[in-house]
Each structure stands twice: as structure tokens, then as C-alpha cells.
Amino acid sequence: MAQPRTLTEPQFKARVKANLRGRNAAVQITAESAMMIEATLHGNRAVIDLGPLYTACEATPGLAAQVISKYLDERLADFDWEVTRPGDLPFPSPSLYPLIRARGWTLAAPVPLVMFPVVDVLVAHYVIDGPDRMTAVTERHRDAWGVTDADIHALALENLQRDHPLSEPVLDAQRGQPVVVHGVGDGFDASRMLLPGFFAEMSARLETEAILVGVPNRDFLMALDATLPAEQVERVQLQLEADYRSQTEPISADLFLQTAVGIELYDTLRG
């Protein structure tokens, strides 16, 4: 099986632009190109080979380079990668939080990020949430602070629990429903699945010992009873996939099975 090429965002853009240089025909970017870009930035369970993307782009001249550059710029615009020097950011910081991302998304980061593995296709990285934008915590920040990844993770969860806990009013409004949705739009809805009490809270509300969790985008968190009939779960997953493809800040179209033991990718269990 082909192995994915690990490229930073500048390398990716430079490679695509180089492939398209000198071509003038203005044609629409192909569906295959768009799918490959999405998979590269946001992750995919399949191993991604960027070769077909370059081939498709070479056959899609002119405007395609501009379209791709704009697409990448928009996807990565929320983050200040290294505008601040490592020493300019304080630790401990009351504004340090975790963000759930697709593992593939991290390939687009031009600097190494501090990350925590969640499950297969998901990781958490860390940001300092400022008044105008989020600053991603890089390995250079960690080294300048003289702390460990575990220190950063522990503080981020402590801050998340204090400032962005599960909203009781939102959950209470859905009492008795087989599916619970958390979407307050503060940028940390999906991240709440990392809260130490998340599984206990959701399993108690759904009255089940196993839940399915969905995080199609940054501002949406879904939990449902894993023992629901297969056709109901499939309907939920179809909606999940639609949200993943249509909303900003996409994370994953997958469902994840969580029990008291841990969390794993649900699709792999269905064969």
C-alpha cells in the first residue's frame, strides 16, 4: 500500500503551484483534487497518497493553483503558528485549552505541535485562546516553558473543565432523548469529549453502558446510545457525514464507541 507523503502546508502549496506554473486555461478544480485536499488536511482512515492530487492538478491548469491556495489559507487561518516567540507566551496560562482535530490535519502544520492521541484518527493539540485568535502550542513553546506534554495536557483539561464544562441547560433540554447534541458554538464543543466526566455524564443521561460519540466539526458534539437499532445508528451517521462535509472546521465523519474501558473507532468493529 502506498505510504502518505508528510508535507507541511508551505511545501504542499509550493508543490501544487510548481505543477501548475505556466498553464493558463481556466477550468474548475476536479472533484478528485478537492477530495484529496480535504483528506490530506483533515485525515482519513485510508492511507493517503498525494500523487493522484498532483496528477489531477496538472490536468487542471490556470485557476486551480489560486483555488487551492485560497482553500488552504482559509482552512489554516484561525491559527498563529509562530508569530509569537516561545518566551512571549506564559505558562501556566488560564487560557490554555485542548482542541480535537483529525490526525491528518496536523500534517498541514508548518511547525511541530504538542499533541495528545485520542483515538486512531483523532488527536488533541493545544491552543492559547486570545481575544482575536488562537495560538497553537508548539514544541518550541513547551521547551521554552520547561514543562512536559503531560503538564500541558493536565492544565488544558483543568482550564477546559473550569471555563467550558458541559452545559447543563443544553443537556437538560434533551432529557429522555436517545441522541444528545452539545453545540454552544464556543469553539470547544468537540473538545468536551476529553473532559474526565464526559462518559459518566452521557452514559447516565442515555441510561446505557456504551455510547457512540460524533464530532463532525469543532462546534458540534453528539452522543447516542450504542445499543440503538442499526438502522437508527445509520441514520445518525448519515447526518454526521453531511455535517462533516458541509460545516466549517470539520473533524471527522466517524462515530467512536466509548465505554468505561476506553474509546475506539466504531466503524472498525462493524467489519
PLY file of the C-alpha trace (Angstrom):
ply
format ascii 1.0
element vertex 271
property float x
property float y
property float z
element edge 270
property int vertex1
property int vertex2
end_header
0.00 0.00 0.00
1.29 3.46 -0.84
2.54 5.49 2.10
1.39 9.08 2.63
3.82 11.90 1.98
4.20 14.09 5.03
4.21 17.70 3.82
3.95 20.99 5.64
1.39 23.45 4.37
4.02 25.66 2.60
5.57 22.60 0.94
2.16 21.40 -0.19
1.24 24.77 -1.72
4.66 25.18 -3.34
4.46 21.73 -4.91
0.99 22.33 -6.34
1.92 25.76 -7.67
5.05 24.36 -9.28
2.99 21.71 -11.03
0.64 24.34 -12.43
3.16 27.01 -13.42
2.87 28.22 -16.99
-0.64 26.91 -17.63
-3.30 29.45 -18.49
-6.55 27.59 -19.12
-9.17 28.49 -16.51
-11.00 25.29 -15.63
-12.70 24.16 -12.47
-10.78 22.12 -9.95
-11.70 18.46 -10.22
-13.74 16.63 -7.60
-10.82 14.27 -7.09
-8.49 17.17 -6.27
-10.94 18.63 -3.76
-11.40 15.26 -2.08
-7.67 14.72 -1.82
-7.13 18.16 -0.30
-9.84 17.51 2.27
-8.42 14.10 3.13
-4.91 15.50 3.45
-5.88 18.33 5.79
-8.47 16.62 7.92
-7.47 12.98 7.93
-8.88 9.80 6.52
-8.82 6.23 7.74
-7.33 5.18 4.42
-3.64 5.81 3.74
-3.46 8.94 1.61
-1.08 9.11 -1.35
-0.78 12.67 -2.65
0.40 11.51 -6.07
-3.12 11.46 -7.60
-3.67 15.01 -6.36
-0.66 16.32 -8.20
-1.65 14.40 -11.32
-5.16 15.82 -11.18
-3.86 19.34 -10.62
-1.52 19.10 -13.57
-4.58 18.36 -15.69
-6.44 21.27 -14.06
-4.35 24.32 -15.02
-4.68 28.03 -14.53
-7.09 28.93 -11.79
-6.57 25.71 -9.84
-3.42 26.92 -8.05
-5.25 30.00 -6.79
-8.24 27.94 -5.70
-6.04 25.51 -3.76
-4.03 28.28 -2.11
-7.20 30.08 -1.03
-8.67 26.82 0.26
-5.59 26.08 2.35
-5.36 29.64 3.64
-8.98 29.53 4.82
-8.54 26.15 6.50
-5.49 27.29 8.45
-6.42 30.94 9.03
-7.52 30.56 12.67
-4.05 29.85 13.94
-0.98 31.89 14.74
1.68 29.24 14.24
4.87 31.05 15.27
4.15 34.78 15.20
4.95 34.94 18.91
8.33 33.88 20.24
8.16 30.89 22.60
9.04 33.08 25.60
6.20 35.50 24.84
3.51 33.03 25.91
3.14 32.42 29.64
2.89 29.07 31.40
0.78 28.27 33.26
-1.86 30.10 31.25
-5.54 30.27 32.24
-6.41 30.38 28.52
-4.69 27.13 27.53
-7.20 24.61 26.14
-7.22 21.39 24.10
-8.68 21.24 20.59
-9.80 17.99 18.96
-8.50 17.57 15.41
-8.28 14.87 12.78
-4.82 13.33 12.84
-4.34 14.24 9.18
-4.94 17.90 9.95
-1.68 18.03 11.89
0.26 17.20 8.70
-0.55 20.70 7.47
1.08 22.39 10.47
4.33 24.07 9.40
5.81 23.62 12.91
5.69 20.60 15.28
2.73 20.81 17.63
2.32 19.42 21.13
-0.31 16.70 20.74
-2.16 14.04 22.69
-3.51 10.92 20.93
-7.24 10.41 21.45
-8.16 7.51 19.18
-6.93 6.34 15.76
-7.89 9.28 13.55
-8.23 11.88 16.33
-5.67 13.86 18.29
-5.82 16.81 20.64
-3.47 19.72 20.29
-3.34 22.80 22.47
-4.08 26.48 21.96
-3.94 29.67 23.96
-7.22 31.39 23.28
-6.69 35.12 22.82
-9.13 37.96 22.18
-8.57 37.89 18.42
-7.25 34.43 17.57
-5.95 31.15 18.90
-2.23 30.49 19.13
-1.19 26.88 18.65
1.20 25.50 21.27
4.29 24.17 19.53
7.16 22.04 20.77
9.26 25.21 20.92
6.78 26.71 23.37
6.87 23.56 25.50
10.68 23.52 25.56
10.88 27.23 26.44
8.44 26.65 29.31
10.46 23.73 30.64
7.39 21.52 31.05
6.25 18.15 29.71
3.43 17.21 27.34
1.64 15.74 30.38
1.88 19.09 32.21
0.32 20.90 29.25
-2.43 18.30 28.88
-3.33 18.37 32.57
-3.56 22.18 32.67
-5.56 22.31 29.42
-8.15 19.88 30.82
-8.32 21.79 34.10
-8.98 25.04 32.22
-11.50 23.35 29.92
-13.46 21.99 32.88
-13.47 25.39 34.58
-14.33 27.57 31.56
-16.06 25.24 29.10
-17.84 22.44 31.01
-20.77 20.51 29.62
-23.76 22.84 29.59
-26.40 21.53 31.97
-29.22 23.61 30.38
-28.35 22.30 26.93
-28.30 18.70 28.16
-31.39 19.05 30.35
-33.39 20.29 27.36
-32.76 16.92 25.69
-33.56 14.71 28.66
-35.07 11.39 27.61
-33.83 11.63 24.01
-31.77 8.76 22.52
-29.34 11.26 21.00
-27.75 14.16 22.89
-26.22 17.10 20.99
-23.93 19.71 22.51
-23.40 22.77 20.31
-22.95 26.06 22.14
-20.54 27.37 19.49
-17.69 28.48 21.75
-15.04 26.65 19.72
-14.68 23.84 22.26
-17.81 21.69 21.84
-15.92 18.75 20.32
-13.12 19.15 22.87
-15.57 18.42 25.68
-15.31 14.71 24.86
-11.93 14.93 26.63
-13.47 16.03 29.94
-12.83 13.41 32.66
-16.55 13.23 33.49
-17.83 13.18 29.90
-18.54 9.45 29.63
-20.12 9.19 33.07
-22.40 12.16 32.36
-23.50 10.96 28.93
-23.93 7.30 29.83
-26.07 8.30 32.82
-28.28 10.57 30.73
-28.65 7.97 27.99
-29.02 5.15 30.54
-26.52 2.92 28.81
-23.09 1.42 29.45
-21.83 2.18 25.94
-22.17 5.37 23.92
-21.33 6.42 20.40
-19.66 9.80 20.07
-19.58 12.00 16.97
-17.52 15.15 16.39
-18.17 16.20 12.77
-16.84 19.70 13.40
-15.30 21.84 16.11
-18.63 23.25 17.31
-20.64 20.03 17.46
-20.57 17.09 19.85
-23.02 14.20 19.66
-23.57 11.19 21.91
-26.07 8.37 21.46
-26.90 5.01 22.97
-24.68 2.41 21.31
-27.41 -0.21 21.71
-29.85 1.58 19.40
-31.05 -0.44 16.39
-28.58 -0.45 13.49
-30.93 1.49 11.20
-31.16 4.35 13.71
-27.39 4.48 14.10
-27.00 4.52 10.32
-29.38 7.48 10.02
-27.39 9.37 12.63
-24.15 8.58 10.82
-25.52 9.83 7.51
-26.37 13.15 9.16
-22.94 13.18 10.79
-21.26 12.74 7.42
-23.38 15.52 5.91
-22.40 17.89 8.73
-18.74 16.95 8.35
-18.76 17.78 4.64
-20.81 20.97 4.85
-19.70 22.76 8.02
-16.58 24.80 8.76
-13.79 23.38 10.93
-14.54 19.72 10.06
-13.04 16.99 12.24
-14.37 13.51 11.45
-17.29 11.75 9.78
-16.75 8.70 12.01
-18.51 7.52 15.15
-16.47 6.43 18.16
-17.52 3.77 20.67
-16.87 4.73 24.28
-17.26 2.57 27.37
-15.83 2.70 30.87
-12.79 0.89 29.47
-11.92 3.41 26.78
-12.74 4.72 23.31
-12.19 3.28 19.85
-13.28 3.79 16.28
-16.76 2.34 15.88
-16.55 1.51 12.18
-13.67 -0.91 12.70
-15.91 -3.03 14.92
-18.68 -3.35 12.37
-16.44 -5.09 9.85
0 1
1 2
2 3
3 4
4 5
5 6
6 7
7 8
8 9
9 10
10 11
11 12
12 13
13 14
14 15
15 16
16 17
17 18
18 19
19 20
20 21
21 22
22 23
23 24
24 25
25 26
26 27
27 28
28 29
29 30
30 31
31 32
32 33
33 34
34 35
35 36
36 37
37 38
38 39
39 40
40 41
41 42
42 43
43 44
44 45
45 46
46 47
47 48
48 49
49 50
50 51
51 52
52 53
53 54
54 55
55 56
56 57
57 58
58 59
59 60
60 61
61 62
62 63
63 64
64 65
65 66
66 67
67 68
68 69
69 70
70 71
71 72
72 73
73 74
74 75
75 76
76 77
77 78
78 79
79 80
80 81
81 82
82 83
83 84
84 85
85 86
86 87
87 88
88 89
89 90
90 91
91 92
92 93
93 94
94 95
95 96
96 97
97 98
98 99
99 100
100 101
101 102
102 103
103 104
104 105
105 106
106 107
107 108
108 109
109 110
110 111
111 112
112 113
113 114
114 115
115 116
116 117
117 118
118 119
119 120
120 121
121 122
122 123
123 124
124 125
125 126
126 127
127 128
128 129
129 130
130 131
131 132
132 133
133 134
134 135
135 136
136 137
137 138
138 139
139 140
140 141
141 142
142 143
143 144
144 145
145 146
146 147
147 148
148 149
149 150
150 151
151 152
152 153
153 154
154 155
155 156
156 157
157 158
158 159
159 160
160 161
161 162
162 163
163 164
164 165
165 166
166 167
167 168
168 169
169 170
170 171
171 172
172 173
173 174
174 175
175 176
176 177
177 178
178 179
179 180
180 181
181 182
182 183
183 184
184 185
185 186
186 187
187 188
188 189
189 190
190 191
191 192
192 193
193 194
194 195
195 196
196 197
197 198
198 199
199 200
200 201
201 202
202 203
203 204
204 205
205 206
206 207
207 208
208 209
209 210
210 211
211 212
212 213
213 214
214 215
215 216
216 217
217 218
218 219
219 220
220 221
221 222
222 223
223 224
224 225
225 226
226 227
227 228
228 229
229 230
230 231
231 232
232 233
233 234
234 235
235 236
236 237
237 238
238 239
239 240
240 241
241 242
242 243
243 244
244 245
245 246
246 247
247 248
248 249
249 250
250 251
251 252
252 253
253 254
254 255
255 256
256 257
257 258
258 259
259 260
260 261
261 262
262 263
263 264
264 265
265 266
266 267
267 268
268 269
269 270
